[in-house]
Amino acid sequence: MIRFENVSFSYEGNEQEGLEPVDLTIKDGECILLCGRSGCGKTTFTRLINGLIPNFFPGKLHGRVIVNDMVISETPMYQIAGQVGSVFQNPRTQFFNTDTDSEIAFGIENAALPFGELHQRVEQTEKDLHIEKLSQRSIFELSGGEKQKIAFASVYAMNPDIYLLDEPSSNLDMDAIIELKKTLQLLKRQGKTILVAEHRLYYLMDIIDRAFYFEQGRLKKIYSPHELMALTQQQREKMGLRATDLRAAEPSWHQIRSAGATLELKNVNLNYKKQRILENINLSVKGGEVIGIVGHNGAGKTTFSRAICGLHKEMDGKVLINGTVQSRKALRKHSYLVMQDVNYELFAESVEQESTFGIKNPDTELAKATLEELDLARFSQWHPNTLSGGQKQRLAVAVSMICHKDILVFDEPTSGLDFDNMLRVAQLIKRLAQMGKVVFVATHDYEFVCRACNCILHLDENKLVESYPICVEHEAQLKKSFAIT
């Protein structure tokens, strides 16, 4: 059982963020959805349960959080970790090993399980979660979605009573989300208590017992699943919440106004360590198009994205801009990539400095306007590493608007974004297309594709399976690409 006894918290040096007084009980075996806009208090709520507050994040804490008779603020972290398992939004932040089996075994190894039992637990975890194909793999060679699965497996292997999941679906394809749903159902049958902080709601509606809706650090309302699903689309979007049923999300048909650069790929093959990732890619796109790159986790979307930007070495074939063959160095001059893990591309000391970092003769007025549009202006003097995952994502997207490149590639740009910010990013990307940019978006986000893209590239089985425009005639094909039935 989890009890919040008049609990409030404000972060040291940032008293605007935190949580207003909460008084509630979560029963054993309940599945709770934590929802609301980015920065509303969801993650703070989970940190109060797993002991990161106050043990890691200092600030002013009032009241008591009690978990299975442990007063969290008075209990050592190692004792809390034995009963509360956490899967963070960015799985890379909780990895300690270089291969998958060692990572899954890490927690139980520290619990000093006998070798035979440890080996058996790792095998059973991989079997239960259907990730046998990820066994004995290098952590560094996994896709974002595969890393997410390993992070979850490392917690599952420890068999905690309580699971805290922060945006667990953010990097997963549709099939993997279905597997995640089955796993959550398995945990419920095992009597586990589950708290899921999530923006993508649709897959949780028939699993959760209650939904806690947060707004500006306050637990504003508690909904039953029926009450949440009964909200109209307008009510839900006004609350910053995403769709509860993807079948109701309809694509908007964007007329393509071709202008600007033309990008061509001719007989392009991509390899990694002598293994073929994608082969015989032939493609021609024009400025003004927004191309959604879709496919399973590990299908080659990120490799394809890096190759377009001249960042992938093992490539043969030709890439042309306006009919001229480009070297990898030339491609890098023409393109900008928003990476899946944006922590790799944040360098400056403040959000304001980051927005123009490395850009010659930046348009400072455009930078200010873009930060304002993406709701980042109020954080302009913050260090980028103090932002939430969604805020970092928007900051990297902001730079794409300011850098004056012809080819813009976004790798999962809406990972961890609420409805409001997903819409902001979609609008910005459409405006980039109107400026004649060639825009690629590698994504699993069907809601985002419906609002931003006008073409689809479907990658699978080491090849470009199909490409088609998003239009009425291809609506069924679009839903099939995302496994929406």
C-alpha positions, 0 to 999 in steps of 0.5 A: 500500500502507498499512502501520501499524508498531506505531502508537498514538495518544491525543488531547491532553487526552483520553487515553481516546480514541484507538487502541491499537498496530496493526501491519498491511498493507493491500494495493493494491486491497483494500476494508476495512470498519471496524466497531464501536461509536461511538467505538471508533477507526474514525475515528481509524484513518482520520485516521492515513491521511489525515494529519489526525493529527497535522497537525490533531488533536494528541496522542501518536503512536507508530509510523509510518503509511506510504502509498505510500512516504510517511511520513504524519507527515512528509509535507505535507498537500497531497501526502497529499491527492493520493493519499488522498481523504476523504469525511467523515460530515458533508459540510458540513464539506468544502464550499468553494463555493456551487454543486455544479459548483464544489464538484466542481471545487474539488480539481482546480482547485487542482491547476491542471488546464487549463480544458478538462480540468477541465470534462471531468472534472466532466462525466465525474464526474457521468456516472459517479456518475449525478448529472447532475440535481444539476448547477448546483444550490445547495449550500444547497438540497440534501437531506442525501443529495444533499450526501453525493453531491456530497462523494463526487463532489468526491473522485472527480473528483481520482482518488486511489489511496485512498478513505476513507469515513466513514459514506457511507450515513448520509443516503442512501435505499435507491436511493442506497445501491444507487448507492453500492454500484455506485460502490464496485464501480467503484472496485474494478475501477479498482484503488482501495484503499477503507476504509469506516467504516460502521454499515450493513453489509448493502450491503457484504458482497459488496464488502469483502475484510476487516472490521476490528472495533474495540472501545474503541480496539483492533483486536480482530479481523479478519474475512473477509466469510464469517466476519462473515456467519456470526455469529448475530444475538445475537453481532452485536448483542452486538458493537454491529453492525447487520444484514448482511442487511436481509431478516432484519430483522423489524418488531415490531408495536406496539399504538398506545395513542392518548392526548394531542394530536391533530394534523391537516393539512388541504389543506396545500401546501408550496412553496420559492421558488415551486416546489411541494414537497408538495401536498394533504397531508391527515392526522390522527394522535394522541398515542401514534403514531410515524410514519415519514416515508419517501421518496427523497432530495429527496422533501420529508421535511425540508420536511414535518418543518419545516412541522409545527414551524412553521419553513417559511414557504411553506405554505398549508392548515390545521394543527390541534391538538385541533381548533384551527387553529394559527399557525406561532408556535403550532406552534413552541411545541408542537413540537421538531425534532431536525435532520438536521445537529444542529450547527445546534442545539447552543449550550451550553458543556457536554453537561450545560448543552445538555440543558436549554438554553432550557427553562424550569424544567427537570427536572434529574433527568430530564436526568441520567437521560436522558443516562445512558440514552443513554450521554452522562453520562460526557461531561457536562462536555465541550463538545458540539462535541468529541463524535462525530457519533453522540454529538451526534445522541444529545444532540439526541435527549436534549433531546426527552425533557426539553423537554415538547413535544407534537409531536416531529419527528426528522430522520434521528435514527439517522444515524451510530449503531451498533446499541446507540445506534440501539436506545437512540434507538428505546426513547426514542422509544417511551417518548415515544409512551407519554407521549402525544406525537405523534412523526414520524421522517424516516428511511431506516433500515429497522432503526430503523423496524422497532423504533420506528415503528407507522405509515408516511407515504410521500412521493414525486413532490410528494405523500403517496403512501400512509400505512399502519400497520405490521402483519402485513398491510402487511409486504410494503408496508413492505419495498416502501417501502424497496426491500427484495427 
